[in-house]
């Protein structure tokens, strides 16, 4: 089994550095698993699916950057993707699910409730409901979960894949922890942090990370609950300091470039 780091969407908000959509592709004995899905082919064919956020984020339209395009380039088919585990349901994380009609889509119960079941004014404006209008199979996971590792609680989604609830960016946002045999524990923090220098001074390979003020400001502007951001940063900092744990977020290109430059790692 192997874990691949994919960039499934390059975004170009005004005055900010390029933002990536960092996705994990996990090869397991039971098929492929995606952690987040980035933007998809249908998003590029029908830009309105991405909602009004597309005007601010200005995504590149490149099939090679879709999850399905990269899955196919690796010799797989859409049907090989059995599960997609979402950190949350914002347009740049969920758009690619339509390219994998046979996959089960996982999200937290809190996120699904806010986005789909009981949307309020804010969530109706935030989420691009067209991205799940095709009727995907969705499985929800209610938190806070069981006692896990490193003093945290988690909900097991699949063997070796665990939700770590981190609301703040959205009401049901969660990081996703993936157990690997050769790279230790990979923690996809989603949008719990935008500028990685908020929780670590260096990239996984040891390169220094400078502060990116625009990313920090954007994180605060997009947060559903700003009061929870600092606590999430502290949790990610503590995790990243643990031996055998690698934390990365969805949008900091510096971490993606660092991790994608290494060979795919074996998953336990």
Backbone as CSV, one residue per row, in Angstrom:
resi,resn,N_x,N_y,N_z,CA_x,CA_y,CA_z,C_x,C_y,C_z
1,UNK,0.844,-1.196,0.000,0.000,0.000,0.000,0.879,1.246,0.000
2,UNK,0.402,2.286,-0.673,1.210,3.488,-0.818,0.347,4.735,-0.615
3,UNK,0.990,5.827,-0.254,0.325,7.107,-0.076,0.976,8.121,-1.012
4,UNK,0.144,8.771,-1.841,0.624,9.786,-2.778,0.113,11.160,-2.335
5,UNK,0.954,12.166,-2.488,0.545,13.556,-2.265,0.185,14.167,-3.609
6,UNK,-1.061,14.667,-3.742,-1.546,15.246,-4.983,-1.962,16.696,-4.770
7,UNK,-1.704,17.540,-5.757,-2.267,18.883,-5.765,-3.463,18.859,-6.700
8,UNK,-4.662,18.940,-6.130,-5.894,18.823,-6.912,-6.606,20.159,-7.049
9,UNK,-5.829,21.203,-7.290,-6.405,22.521,-7.558,-5.464,23.628,-7.167
10,UNK,-5.064,24.446,-8.133,-4.224,25.615,-7.845,-5.095,26.862,-7.884
11,UNK,-5.081,27.625,-6.805,-5.935,28.795,-6.632,-5.072,30.050,-6.556
12,UNK,-5.637,31.166,-7.024,-4.856,32.399,-7.109,-5.653,33.587,-6.580
13,UNK,-5.892,33.634,-5.257,-6.601,34.793,-4.705,-5.757,36.049,-4.842
14,UNK,-6.387,37.228,-4.953,-5.637,38.468,-5.147,-4.609,38.713,-4.047
15,UNK,-3.410,39.115,-4.439,-2.316,39.537,-3.557,-1.702,38.402,-2.738
16,UNK,-2.252,37.206,-2.837,-1.752,36.083,-2.038,-0.895,35.164,-2.908
17,UNK,-0.009,34.389,-2.295,0.744,33.398,-3.070,-0.193,32.310,-3.574
18,UNK,0.273,31.539,-4.543,-0.526,30.422,-5.057,-0.918,29.491,-3.918
19,UNK,-2.169,29.068,-3.929,-2.706,28.153,-2.939,-2.967,26.810,-3.615
20,UNK,-2.512,25.738,-3.011,-2.763,24.407,-3.562,-3.933,23.758,-2.840
21,UNK,-4.443,22.671,-3.398,-5.440,21.832,-2.745,-4.778,20.477,-2.509
22,UNK,-4.187,20.314,-1.348,-3.371,19.143,-1.011,-4.290,17.963,-0.685
23,UNK,-4.179,16.920,-1.480,-5.012,15.724,-1.355,-4.103,14.513,-1.176
24,UNK,-4.532,13.560,-0.361,-3.822,12.289,-0.239,-4.556,11.213,-1.027
25,UNK,-3.802,10.415,-1.758,-4.329,9.222,-2.406,-3.680,8.016,-1.749
26,UNK,-4.498,7.194,-1.100,-3.990,6.035,-0.359,-4.382,4.762,-1.094
27,UNK,-3.387,3.969,-1.427,-3.632,2.649,-2.008,-3.750,1.654,-0.866
28,UNK,-4.922,1.061,-0.717,-5.148,0.091,0.350,-5.564,-1.245,-0.249
29,UNK,-5.606,-2.262,0.596,-6.009,-3.594,0.138,-7.459,-3.612,-0.320
30,UNK,-8.256,-2.650,0.134,-9.672,-2.595,-0.211,-9.981,-1.532,-1.253
31,UNK,-8.977,-1.077,-1.974,-9.182,-0.057,-2.991,-8.536,1.260,-2.610
32,UNK,-8.759,2.261,-3.438,-8.157,3.571,-3.222,-9.011,4.418,-2.284
33,UNK,-8.330,5.218,-1.472,-8.981,6.154,-0.563,-8.388,7.535,-0.806
34,UNK,-9.245,8.535,-1.015,-8.815,9.924,-1.125,-9.098,10.644,0.182
35,UNK,-8.146,11.465,0.623,-8.381,12.388,1.730,-8.545,13.764,1.102
36,UNK,-9.790,14.277,1.110,-10.229,15.421,0.324,-10.213,15.059,-1.166
37,UNK,-10.827,15.918,-1.984,-10.912,15.606,-3.410,-10.569,16.779,-4.307
38,UNK,-10.323,17.960,-3.716,-9.979,19.111,-4.537,-11.100,19.476,-5.500
39,UNK,-10.735,20.068,-6.626,-11.690,20.436,-7.664,-11.762,19.324,-8.704
40,UNK,-12.919,19.219,-9.375,-13.121,18.119,-10.301,-13.427,18.565,-11.718
41,UNK,-13.557,17.594,-12.585,-13.842,17.869,-13.992,-15.159,18.605,-14.180
42,UNK,-16.154,18.227,-13.410,-17.452,18.895,-13.565,-17.396,20.337,-13.101
43,UNK,-16.515,20.640,-12.160,-16.333,22.032,-11.741,-15.818,22.874,-12.895
44,UNK,-14.890,22.317,-13.653,-14.319,23.071,-14.771,-15.282,23.144,-15.944
45,UNK,-16.093,22.096,-16.134,-17.086,22.105,-17.211,-18.258,23.021,-16.880
46,UNK,-18.600,23.111,-15.592,-19.720,23.942,-15.134,-19.238,24.806,-13.971
47,UNK,-18.537,25.916,-14.246,-17.935,26.714,-13.164,-18.922,27.170,-12.093
48,UNK,-20.200,27.305,-12.420,-21.172,27.734,-11.418,-21.280,26.751,-10.263
49,UNK,-20.859,25.499,-10.486,-20.868,24.505,-9.411,-20.001,24.939,-8.232
50,UNK,-18.998,25.760,-8.499,-18.070,26.173,-7.443,-18.597,27.343,-6.626
51,UNK,-19.730,27.902,-7.028,-20.300,29.017,-6.284,-19.546,30.321,-6.510
52,UNK,-19.926,31.331,-5.751,-19.340,32.659,-5.954,-17.881,32.707,-5.510
53,UNK,-17.456,31.740,-4.696,-16.067,31.741,-4.221,-15.071,31.624,-5.359
54,UNK,-15.527,31.110,-6.516,-14.595,30.951,-7.642,-14.063,32.290,-8.130
55,UNK,-14.838,33.356,-7.948,-14.397,34.671,-8.409,-13.261,35.212,-7.539
56,UNK,-13.267,34.850,-6.263,-12.197,35.274,-5.358,-10.976,34.369,-5.475
57,UNK,-11.204,33.062,-5.564,-10.098,32.104,-5.505,-9.428,31.871,-6.857
58,UNK,-10.118,32.129,-7.949,-9.569,32.075,-9.308,-8.759,30.794,-9.565
59,UNK,-9.448,29.655,-9.573,-8.740,28.383,-9.774,-8.270,28.195,-11.212
60,UNK,-7.120,27.562,-11.368,-6.680,27.120,-12.687,-7.628,26.027,-13.169
61,UNK,-7.921,26.048,-14.469,-8.725,24.965,-15.048,-7.770,24.023,-15.766
62,UNK,-7.361,22.972,-15.080,-6.381,22.042,-15.628,-6.786,20.623,-15.252
63,UNK,-7.139,19.816,-16.247,-7.576,18.457,-15.965,-6.494,17.660,-15.256
64,UNK,-5.239,17.953,-15.569,-4.137,17.223,-14.941,-4.073,17.476,-13.446
65,UNK,-4.743,18.528,-12.972,-4.748,18.843,-11.552,-5.966,18.272,-10.832
66,UNK,-6.871,17.615,-11.552,-8.005,16.995,-10.870,-7.565,15.669,-10.262
67,UNK,-8.284,15.239,-9.221,-7.963,13.943,-8.631,-8.164,12.825,-9.642
68,UNK,-9.259,12.869,-10.417,-9.516,11.819,-11.390,-8.433,11.797,-12.459
69,UNK,-7.974,12.970,-12.904,-6.903,13.008,-13.888,-5.633,12.366,-13.374
70,UNK,-5.320,12.591,-12.101,-4.097,12.024,-11.519,-4.266,10.542,-11.177
71,UNK,-5.465,10.154,-10.774,-5.736,8.735,-10.536,-5.559,7.958,-11.840
72,UNK,-6.112,8.491,-12.924,-5.985,7.824,-14.218,-4.545,7.804,-14.700
73,UNK,-3.805,8.868,-14.439,-2.399,8.920,-14.853,-1.568,7.861,-14.138
74,UNK,-2.022,7.438,-12.962,-1.326,6.385,-12.208,-1.754,4.988,-12.636
75,UNK,-2.679,4.919,-13.605,-3.102,3.620,-14.120,-4.354,3.056,-13.488
76,UNK,-5.048,3.858,-12.672,-6.273,3.412,-12.029,-7.488,3.983,-12.761
77,UNK,-8.669,3.570,-12.326,-9.912,4.115,-12.854,-10.708,4.747,-11.720
78,UNK,-11.750,5.495,-12.075,-12.606,6.113,-11.066,-13.211,5.066,-10.147
79,UNK,-13.539,3.893,-10.700,-14.165,2.843,-9.900,-13.238,2.274,-8.845
80,UNK,-11.939,2.492,-9.000,-10.990,1.984,-8.006,-11.035,2.793,-6.712
81,UNK,-11.577,4.008,-6.763,-11.678,4.855,-5.566,-12.931,4.449,-4.800
82,UNK,-12.734,3.818,-3.657,-13.834,3.287,-2.855,-14.345,4.270,-1.808
83,UNK,-13.452,5.136,-1.309,-13.827,6.063,-0.236,-13.159,7.419,-0.459
84,UNK,-13.882,8.478,-0.096,-13.325,9.833,-0.068,-13.635,10.415,1.309
85,UNK,-12.594,10.738,2.056,-12.735,11.249,3.416,-12.478,12.754,3.379
86,UNK,-13.510,13.536,3.654,-13.428,14.992,3.554,-13.045,15.624,4.886
87,UNK,-12.148,16.606,4.849,-11.900,17.398,6.046,-13.091,18.309,6.332
88,UNK,-13.733,18.795,5.271,-14.951,19.594,5.381,-15.535,19.740,3.985
89,UNK,-16.600,20.519,3.824,-17.366,20.506,2.583,-17.251,21.791,1.773
90,UNK,-16.234,22.614,1.993,-16.012,23.784,1.140,-15.728,23.339,-0.289
91,UNK,-16.005,24.227,-1.243,-16.002,23.868,-2.666,-14.680,23.308,-3.153
92,UNK,-13.558,23.776,-2.587,-12.252,23.346,-3.069,-11.780,22.055,-2.407
93,UNK,-12.631,21.463,-1.589,-12.322,20.180,-0.948,-13.265,19.070,-1.412
94,UNK,-14.454,19.454,-1.851,-15.491,18.472,-2.179,-15.773,18.376,-3.674
95,UNK,-15.276,19.310,-4.475,-15.660,19.365,-5.885,-15.366,18.105,-6.668
96,UNK,-14.284,17.413,-6.333,-13.887,16.242,-7.107,-14.719,15.005,-6.864
97,UNK,-15.633,15.010,-5.879,-16.358,13.776,-5.561,-17.230,13.309,-6.713
98,UNK,-17.704,14.231,-7.548,-18.588,13.849,-8.650,-17.880,12.980,-9.679
99,UNK,-16.559,13.015,-9.710,-15.796,12.194,-10.659,-15.648,10.752,-10.187
100,UNK,-16.134,10.455,-8.974,-16.003,9.107,-8.400,-17.369,8.637,-7.903
101,UNK,-18.287,8.334,-8.834,-19.679,8.045,-8.452,-19.852,6.796,-7.593
102,UNK,-18.889,5.895,-7.581,-19.029,4.670,-6.795,-18.439,4.793,-5.394
103,UNK,-17.786,5.904,-5.107,-17.127,6.068,-3.810,-18.127,6.445,-2.724
104,UNK,-17.848,5.988,-1.506,-18.584,6.452,-0.332,-17.895,7.715,0.161
105,UNK,-18.673,8.766,0.388,-18.138,10.050,0.827,-18.310,10.159,2.336
106,UNK,-17.221,10.427,3.034,-17.245,10.526,4.490,-17.104,11.983,4.923
107,UNK,-17.904,12.364,5.906,-17.788,13.684,6.522,-18.272,13.577,7.963
108,UNK,-18.018,14.603,8.752,-18.515,14.570,10.120,-20.012,14.885,10.130
109,UNK,-20.697,14.370,11.123,-22.127,14.623,11.240,-22.406,16.108,11.423
110,UNK,-21.524,16.788,12.158,-21.709,18.216,12.387,-21.588,19.009,11.086
111,UNK,-20.618,18.635,10.250,-20.441,19.332,8.972,-21.629,19.088,8.060
112,UNK,-22.077,17.847,7.975,-23.203,17.498,7.110,-24.470,18.217,7.563
113,UNK,-24.665,18.309,8.863,-25.857,18.986,9.371,-25.849,20.459,8.972
114,UNK,-24.701,21.138,9.143,-24.618,22.567,8.844,-24.714,22.844,7.344
115,UNK,-24.153,21.954,6.540,-24.125,22.192,5.097,-25.384,21.717,4.392
116,UNK,-25.983,20.608,4.876,-27.040,19.954,4.105,-28.370,19.884,4.846
117,UNK,-28.367,19.405,6.086,-29.618,19.117,6.779,-30.275,20.374,7.324
118,UNK,-29.503,21.179,8.048,-30.044,22.391,8.673,-29.194,23.609,8.321
119,UNK,-29.066,23.926,7.043,-28.221,25.060,6.664,-28.827,26.379,7.143
120,UNK,-27.965,27.265,7.630,-28.426,28.596,7.995,-28.005,29.579,6.905
121,UNK,-28.219,30.855,7.155,-27.912,31.858,6.129,-26.443,31.808,5.735
122,UNK,-25.560,31.676,6.747,-24.122,31.668,6.470,-23.710,30.455,5.645
123,UNK,-24.218,29.271,6.000,-23.805,28.074,5.274,-24.401,28.023,3.875
124,UNK,-25.578,28.597,3.675,-26.144,28.645,2.323,-25.286,29.499,1.408
125,UNK,-24.720,30.539,1.961,-23.842,31.398,1.164,-22.458,30.774,0.988
126,UNK,-22.049,29.975,1.946,-20.694,29.440,1.934,-20.548,28.232,1.017
127,UNK,-21.450,27.274,1.151,-21.279,25.991,0.467,-21.891,26.019,-0.928
128,UNK,-21.273,25.241,-1.827,-21.750,25.124,-3.207,-22.557,23.834,-3.314
129,UNK,-23.867,23.930,-3.018,-24.703,22.738,-2.928,-24.733,21.930,-4.226
130,UNK,-24.475,22.556,-5.353,-24.490,21.823,-6.623,-23.439,20.718,-6.650
131,UNK,-22.425,20.840,-5.828,-21.340,19.864,-5.882,-21.737,18.503,-5.313
132,UNK,-22.839,18.427,-4.589,-23.328,17.125,-4.133,-24.756,16.866,-4.631
133,UNK,-25.203,17.621,-5.631,-26.551,17.446,-6.169,-26.707,16.147,-6.950
134,UNK,-25.596,15.493,-7.302,-25.679,14.235,-8.061,-26.051,13.054,-7.173
135,UNK,-26.219,13.280,-5.887,-26.686,12.230,-4.989,-25.654,11.203,-4.591
136,UNK,-24.483,11.621,-4.121,-23.462,10.650,-3.701,-23.879,9.912,-2.438
137,UNK,-23.254,8.758,-2.213,-23.473,8.014,-0.970,-22.619,8.669,0.103
138,UNK,-23.265,9.213,1.115,-22.557,9.952,2.161,-22.710,9.227,3.492
139,UNK,-21.599,9.026,4.156,-21.593,8.408,5.489,-21.062,9.428,6.478
140,UNK,-21.813,9.688,7.539,-21.406,10.689,8.521,-20.846,10.021,9.771
141,UNK,-20.018,10.781,10.483,-19.350,10.283,11.680,-19.523,11.333,12.775
142,UNK,-20.208,10.943,13.844,-20.518,11.882,14.919,-19.381,11.926,15.935
143,UNK,-19.041,13.140,16.347,-17.963,13.320,17.307,-18.476,13.450,18.723
144,UNK,-17.546,13.598,19.689,-16.102,13.781,19.525,-15.301,12.510,19.341
145,UNK,-15.925,11.340,19.437,-15.212,10.097,19.221,-14.632,9.510,20.490
146,UNK,-13.777,8.501,20.285,-13.164,7.777,21.391,-11.783,8.344,21.726
147,UNK,-11.306,8.001,22.914,-9.943,8.372,23.278,-8.986,7.766,22.265
148,UNK,-8.097,8.581,21.709,-7.225,8.155,20.615,-5.772,8.181,21.072
149,UNK,-4.937,8.935,20.420,-3.513,9.040,20.740,-3.182,10.481,21.073
150,UNK,-2.014,10.671,21.694,-1.479,12.011,21.944,-2.485,12.901,22.681
151,UNK,-3.293,12.269,23.544,-4.250,13.028,24.341,-5.454,13.539,23.579
152,UNK,-5.706,13.016,22.397,-6.806,13.477,21.560,-7.905,12.433,21.472
153,UNK,-9.075,12.879,21.000,-10.177,11.995,20.679,-10.299,11.902,19.162
154,UNK,-10.737,10.750,18.679,-10.885,10.569,17.250,-12.008,9.612,16.914
155,UNK,-12.473,9.674,15.665,-13.488,8.748,15.148,-12.851,7.968,14.011
156,UNK,-12.789,6.652,14.145,-12.211,5.831,13.092,-13.152,5.810,11.899
157,UNK,-12.651,6.226,10.751,-13.434,6.251,9.520,-13.257,4.933,8.775
158,UNK,-12.003,4.535,8.620,-11.603,3.296,7.972,-10.390,2.773,8.731
159,UNK,-10.006,1.532,8.557,-8.800,1.061,9.232,-7.589,1.942,8.914
160,UNK,-6.984,2.513,9.945,-5.831,3.377,9.757,-6.148,4.797,9.372
161,UNK,-7.436,5.154,9.292,-7.856,6.518,8.921,-8.805,7.031,9.997
162,UNK,-8.449,8.137,10.646,-9.185,8.614,11.818,-9.478,10.106,11.711
163,UNK,-10.727,10.470,12.011,-11.098,11.881,12.117,-10.649,12.435,13.472
164,UNK,-10.030,13.606,13.444,-9.690,14.359,14.653,-10.475,15.665,14.601
165,UNK,-11.592,15.769,15.329,-12.429,16.963,15.207,-11.657,18.242,15.521
166,UNK,-11.738,19.209,14.603,-11.109,20.525,14.790,-12.026,21.593,14.211
167,UNK,-13.206,21.799,14.812,-14.096,22.847,14.324,-13.468,24.215,14.507
168,UNK,-13.903,25.135,13.705,-13.378,26.497,13.731,-13.473,27.091,12.347
169,UNK,-12.775,26.485,11.397,-12.897,26.934,10.007,-14.338,26.744,9.537
170,UNK,-14.909,25.581,9.808,-16.334,25.327,9.661,-16.810,24.650,10.934
171,UNK,-18.118,24.496,11.069,-18.655,23.944,12.307,-18.309,22.476,12.495
172,UNK,-18.096,21.752,11.388,-17.805,20.340,11.507,-16.466,19.947,10.936
173,UNK,-15.546,20.891,10.853,-14.226,20.614,10.277,-13.477,19.589,11.128
174,UNK,-12.705,18.723,10.452,-11.875,17.735,11.157,-10.581,17.521,10.399
175,UNK,-9.504,17.313,11.127,-8.268,16.823,10.526,-8.419,15.321,10.299
176,UNK,-7.585,14.771,9.428,-7.641,13.340,9.130,-6.252,12.749,9.348
177,UNK,-6.162,11.764,10.231,-4.895,11.094,10.522,-4.823,9.780,9.756
178,UNK,-3.694,9.553,9.081,-3.492,8.343,8.289,-2.256,7.625,8.813
179,UNK,-2.443,6.386,9.232,-1.328,5.580,9.738,-0.529,4.999,8.566
180,UNK,0.787,5.191,8.570,1.636,4.579,7.559,2.732,3.787,8.244
181,UNK,3.257,2.795,7.529,4.277,1.942,8.120,5.671,2.526,8.008
182,UNK,5.916,3.378,7.006,7.278,3.872,6.811,7.424,5.368,7.041
183,UNK,6.329,6.109,7.042,6.413,7.556,7.258,5.723,7.973,8.550
184,UNK,5.341,7.008,9.347,4.697,7.332,10.603,3.261,7.784,10.405
185,UNK,2.839,8.697,11.251,1.476,9.203,11.220,1.426,10.482,10.389
186,UNK,0.603,10.478,9.336,0.382,11.671,8.524,-0.909,12.320,8.988
187,UNK,-0.865,13.597,9.326,-2.059,14.317,9.776,-2.384,15.404,8.761
188,UNK,-3.460,15.180,8.001,-3.949,16.179,7.050,-4.829,17.140,7.842
189,UNK,-4.320,18.332,8.074,-5.020,19.292,8.932,-6.113,20.056,8.211
190,UNK,-6.289,19.810,6.899,-7.312,20.527,6.166,-7.096,22.021,6.263
191,UNK,-8.160,22.748,6.653,-8.088,24.202,6.796,-8.061,24.627,8.258
192,UNK,-7.619,23.718,9.152,-7.455,24.106,10.548,-6.345,25.135,10.704
193,UNK,-5.508,25.265,9.681,-4.480,26.299,9.627,-4.180,26.549,8.150
194,UNK,-3.902,27.791,7.796,-3.559,28.118,6.408,-2.061,28.340,6.242
195,UNK,-1.475,29.127,7.123,-0.040,29.386,7.103,0.625,28.395,8.043
196,UNK,1.399,27.468,7.484,1.994,26.406,8.304,2.937,26.937,9.366
197,UNK,3.470,28.149,9.192,4.399,28.678,10.195,3.700,28.980,11.514
198,UNK,2.361,28.903,11.541,1.626,29.085,12.791,1.806,27.904,13.740
199,UNK,2.183,26.733,13.212,2.375,25.585,14.099,3.765,24.973,14.008
200,UNK,4.567,25.373,13.018,5.918,24.824,12.910,6.849,25.845,12.268
201,UNK,8.094,25.947,12.736,9.031,26.890,12.124,9.675,26.351,10.853
202,UNK,9.524,25.037,10.601,10.199,24.438,9.454,9.263,23.494,8.703
203,UNK,9.590,23.248,7.445,8.888,22.257,6.648,9.327,20.865,7.102
204,UNK,8.664,19.793,6.640,9.075,18.442,7.054,10.531,18.116,6.765
205,UNK,11.098,18.713,5.713,12.503,18.439,5.399,13.460,19.366,6.130
206,UNK,12.922,20.308,6.918,13.764,21.175,7.728,13.967,22.572,7.203
207,UNK,13.370,22.914,6.074,13.504,24.265,5.539,12.722,25.272,6.361
208,UNK,13.253,26.490,6.554,12.553,27.493,7.360,11.271,27.969,6.694
209,UNK,10.258,28.234,7.498,8.981,28.731,7.007,8.761,30.151,7.512
210,UNK,8.678,31.093,6.595,8.412,32.482,6.971,6.905,32.691,7.167
211,UNK,6.556,33.678,7.943,5.159,34.041,8.147,4.563,34.550,6.843
212,UNK,3.328,34.127,6.531,2.592,34.643,5.372,1.333,35.313,5.909
213,UNK,1.417,36.616,6.073,0.332,37.368,6.694,-0.976,37.280,5.945
214,UNK,-0.934,37.259,4.609,-2.166,37.202,3.831,-2.911,35.895,4.071
215,UNK,-2.173,34.798,4.211,-2.832,33.527,4.494,-3.456,33.539,5.888
216,UNK,-2.770,34.158,6.844,-3.323,34.236,8.194,-4.607,35.079,8.210
217,UNK,-4.588,36.174,7.480,-5.774,37.011,7.412,-6.927,36.312,6.717
218,UNK,-6.611,35.563,5.674,-7.647,34.839,4.945,-8.267,33.754,5.833
219,UNK,-7.421,33.103,6.634,-7.932,32.080,7.553,-8.940,32.677,8.528
220,UNK,-8.610,33.811,9.088,-9.520,34.443,10.034,-10.808,34.899,9.352
221,UNK,-10.684,35.412,8.138,-11.863,35.900,7.422,-12.840,34.776,7.095
222,UNK,-12.311,33.575,6.857,-13.154,32.453,6.441,-13.621,31.577,7.599
223,UNK,-13.195,31.887,8.809,-13.516,31.015,9.950,-14.964,31.190,10.400
224,UNK,-15.617,30.068,10.659,-16.958,30.114,11.235,-16.911,30.466,12.715
225,UNK,-15.796,30.111,13.377,-15.633,30.390,14.810,-14.158,30.726,15.058
226,UNK,-13.834,32.003,15.029,-12.435,32.423,15.171,-11.848,32.070,16.528
227,UNK,-12.686,31.951,17.540,-12.182,31.673,18.879,-11.516,30.302,18.976
228,UNK,-11.805,29.419,18.037,-11.258,28.062,18.109,-9.974,27.900,17.320
229,UNK,-9.579,28.921,16.560,-8.414,28.779,15.697,-7.132,28.559,16.492
230,UNK,-6.915,29.383,17.512,-5.670,29.290,18.272,-5.531,27.929,18.935
231,UNK,-6.622,27.380,19.433,-6.566,26.062,20.050,-6.212,24.979,19.045
232,UNK,-6.750,25.090,17.823,-6.397,24.135,16.769,-4.918,24.240,16.419
233,UNK,-4.417,25.471,16.337,-2.989,25.660,16.034,-2.127,25.002,17.116
234,UNK,-2.523,25.179,18.363,-1.752,24.592,19.467,-1.764,23.065,19.400
235,UNK,-2.917,22.492,19.059,-3.001,21.034,18.929,-2.113,20.536,17.797
236,UNK,-2.136,21.222,16.676,-1.301,20.825,15.544,0.184,20.982,15.871
237,UNK,0.510,22.021,16.625,1.912,22.228,17.027,2.374,21.071,17.914
238,UNK,1.522,20.684,18.848,1.863,19.582,19.754,1.999,18.269,18.986
239,UNK,1.102,18.031,18.039,1.184,16.818,17.223,2.462,16.796,16.395
240,UNK,2.775,17.939,15.786,3.934,18.009,14.899,5.234,17.781,15.654
241,UNK,5.226,18.091,16.948,6.426,17.899,17.760,6.601,16.454,18.212
242,UNK,5.575,15.626,18.031,5.664,14.221,18.419,6.538,13.461,17.423
243,UNK,7.328,12.547,17.924,8.160,11.722,17.053,7.273,10.876,16.147
244,UNK,7.625,10.835,14.877,6.897,9.999,13.934,5.603,10.580,13.419
245,UNK,5.354,11.868,13.670,4.128,12.523,13.204,4.497,13.642,12.234
246,UNK,3.823,13.689,11.080,3.995,14.767,10.105,2.655,15.447,9.895
247,UNK,2.606,16.732,10.185,1.385,17.516,10.017,1.537,18.403,8.784
248,UNK,0.502,18.462,7.976,0.482,19.385,6.833,-0.951,19.851,6.648
249,UNK,-1.091,20.998,6.025,-2.435,21.539,5.810,-2.814,21.448,4.335
250,UNK,-3.994,21.936,4.003,-4.507,21.776,2.647,-3.910,22.760,1.657
251,UNK,-3.539,23.958,2.115,-3.317,25.029,1.146,-1.915,25.628,1.110
252,UNK,-1.048,25.300,2.042,0.296,25.890,2.041,1.169,25.147,1.032
253,UNK,1.461,25.804,-0.074,2.196,25.177,-1.175,3.583,24.719,-0.755
254,UNK,4.176,25.381,0.230,5.527,25.026,0.658,5.568,23.607,1.214
255,UNK,4.549,23.236,1.977,4.517,21.887,2.532,4.195,20.861,1.460
256,UNK,3.286,21.217,0.553,2.999,20.270,-0.527,4.243,20.004,-1.361
257,UNK,4.942,21.056,-1.747,6.147,20.880,-2.563,7.168,20.011,-1.839
258,UNK,7.288,20.203,-0.540,8.232,19.426,0.266,7.844,17.942,0.288
259,UNK,6.576,17.658,0.561,6.141,16.276,0.709,5.950,15.569,-0.626
260,UNK,5.500,16.283,-1.637,5.301,15.662,-2.942,6.604,15.347,-3.626
261,UNK,7.696,15.961,-3.153,9.001,15.699,-3.746,9.629,14.407,-3.261
262,UNK,8.935,13.726,-2.319,9.458,12.449,-1.815,8.684,11.320,-2.460
263,UNK,9.276,10.121,-2.572,8.558,8.984,-3.180,7.326,8.626,-2.371
264,UNK,6.304,8.033,-3.023,5.122,7.575,-2.291,5.521,6.642,-1.167
265,UNK,4.852,6.812,-0.023,5.218,6.042,1.170,4.254,4.882,1.394
266,UNK,4.734,3.850,2.040,3.905,2.692,2.338,2.939,3.012,3.463
267,UNK,1.725,2.527,3.336,0.716,2.741,4.366,0.504,1.480,5.162
268,UNK,0.371,1.644,6.468,0.207,0.482,7.322,-1.252,0.103,7.478
